[in-house]
């Protein structure tokens, strides 16, 4: 398990794209939370 973690941290071809994808999903989640408003009724 530590070898896999080490590979993800040090290998830019696998770790970096996974990190970018995770940050995109995180951005979309918080963007939707911040820009979703309840109706004023």
N, C-alpha and C positions, 0 to 999 in steps of 0.2 A: 504494500500500500504506500509506503514511503517512497519507493522508486517511482510509482505512478505520479505522486505529488511532485516529486523532484523534476520529473520530465515535464509536467505541465508548467512548472515555474520557470524552467530554464530553456525550454524549447519554444522559440517564438513562432514556429509554424503551427503548433497545435494549441498552446496555451493562450496566445494573444487573440486569435479569432474567437475562442470560447469566451474570453473575458469581454471582448467587444460586444458579442451577442448578449451576454448577461447584462451589460450596462444598457444596451438598447431596450431590453425588456424592462429593466428597472426604470428607465426614463419614461417609457410609455405608460407604465403603471402609475407613477406619480403625476405625470402630465394629466392623465385621465381623472385621477382623484382630485387634482387641484382645479380642473376646468369643468367639473360636473357640478351643476347647481340644482338645488331643489326648487320646485316652482313656488312662487310667493302667493299662495292662496289662503 
